[in-house]
Amino acid sequence: MKRALLTLMASAVLFSGCGFKGNTVIKVNNQNITKAQYEEAFKNAAKNSQLAQMGIDIPEDDNNLMYLMIKDRVVNELIVKELLRQELEKRNITVSKDDIAKERQKMIDRVGSKDKFNDILKQNGIKNSQFESDLEQEIKMKKLVNDIHPVKVSDSQAKDFYNKNINQFKYPDKVRASHILISANPVEIKEQLRKKNPNMTENDLNMKVQQEMRARYDKAVAIQKQLKNNPDEFESVARNKSDDPMSAKNGGDIGFFAQKDMVKPFADTAFAQKPNTISDVVQTPYGFHIIKVTDRMAAGQQPFEKVKEQIKLYMTAQEQIKALELYLNGLKANAVIQFVDESYNPVQIELKMKKLAAERKAAIQQQKQQAQTQSKTPVGANKAK
């Protein structure tokens, strides 16, 4: 539900204006989309793709299937962005500084505090100026959607949704815990050592990694022993020594969580622990943890009155997204779209993708046939020839 509520906000980047110059590749109602705009949009899309997150580079090559798939998406997004820009201009939709300040405050209220809100921006690598620019575009989008299709969700409609989706509002047993992390990931440590000492042998590297892991474990054990004797010092020690900056600011507190929300060794320890006790050192892929459970919450269900406004926001967003999609389809159908460079035409991109997919399939089939032929050749037959 939370992801759906943020759909309009997440789409703000798509509608941000860009001032690029360069060769025109597409015209939308006689307005130019340049090659420079496309290249910048492609770079951002490729950087945020799942393949990039797995460390796989996507070559900018028209003979690469993944490149063409992203190209097709980027071209369509650029056309939609330009159509929306024209529509916003035509309707004279503007946003004041007061509009931005009010919307920003609503988001701060939702997450709980200004500090927490700023931490979220920092975690996602978003500068304040960039956020305000994106927020301005989002507010414009909301104003456009309200012009197109005003929506008002009643209490009875929200209650009906609540009753039909009751399982979404149930929650399992939860614990509230604080932790101190001594960061220790052997893969990361090895990479850091390799960068500092590029000529080090693999054996020496592995030995150094083991030594460093042992040193960090010993550090965690020393902290754990100190806190066993002085549990009241947990918050101050977390602020000064934890390698988790987000929770360290709060004295190690990570709030309430369900068992499935955390990695297994951490969750198993926390849920087996009595409140206000200090755990032994727990190892996870992130490193070594010392855990203090501070509270427990039995499984239950959120009451309707507590989630009513969230439900209304969600239902409003869903209805407006449908309306916006229909409206965009209409804008696109009535627009004059010219592909100055035919290689950016989605029809041509799709044809090329089909051709590459067919070639790949044929190559795989040929490899299978060759493997079958080789497996049927009698041993020694080639020698006899």
Number of C-alpha atoms within 10 A of each C-alpha: 11 10 9 14 18 13 14 18 16 14 14 19 17 17 20 16 13 10 7 14 12 11 14 17 20 24 18 19 14 11 15 20 24 19 18 16 19 21 14 13 19 20 14 12 16 22 16 11 14 11 13 13 11 8 9 12 12 17 12 15 10 15 13 15 20 17 17 21 13 16 24 20 13 23 20 13 16 20 19 19 17 21 20 17 17 15 14 17 11 9 10 9 14 13 14 9 9 9 14 17 13 11 15 16 13 11 13 16 12 9 12 11 13 14 11 13 18 14 15 14 14 12 10 8 10 14 11 12 9 12 15 16 15 21 23 22 25 24 21 20 22 16 17 19 19 14 12 13 16 13 14 12 15 11 14 9 14 21 17 12 15 18 13 10 11 13 10 12 14 12 15 14 14 21 21 19 21 27 26 29 26 22 22 23 17 17 11 12 18 19 14 13 16 15 10 10 11 11 9 13 11 11 9 10 19 16 13 15 22 15 12 17 19 13 13 17 21 14 13 25 18 12 19 22 14 14 19 15 10 11 16 11 13 23 20 15 18 25 19 13 16 24 19 17 16 17 19 23 15 15 21 27 21 14 15 18 19 16 18 11 11 12 12 12 13 20 17 13 18 27 18 10 17 15 16 15 14 24 20 17 23 18 18 15 12 15 19 27 27 25 26 27 24 19 15 16 14 10 11 12 13 12 11 16 10 9 14 17 14 16 22 20 18 21 21 16 20 16 16 20 16 12 17 18 11 12 15 15 13 11 15 15 10 10 14 12 16 17 15 16 13 13 14 21 18 17 12 13 20 14 11 18 21 13 14 17 14 12 12 13 12 12 12 12 12 12 12 12 12 12 11 11 10 11 10 9 10 8 10 8 8 8 6 6 5
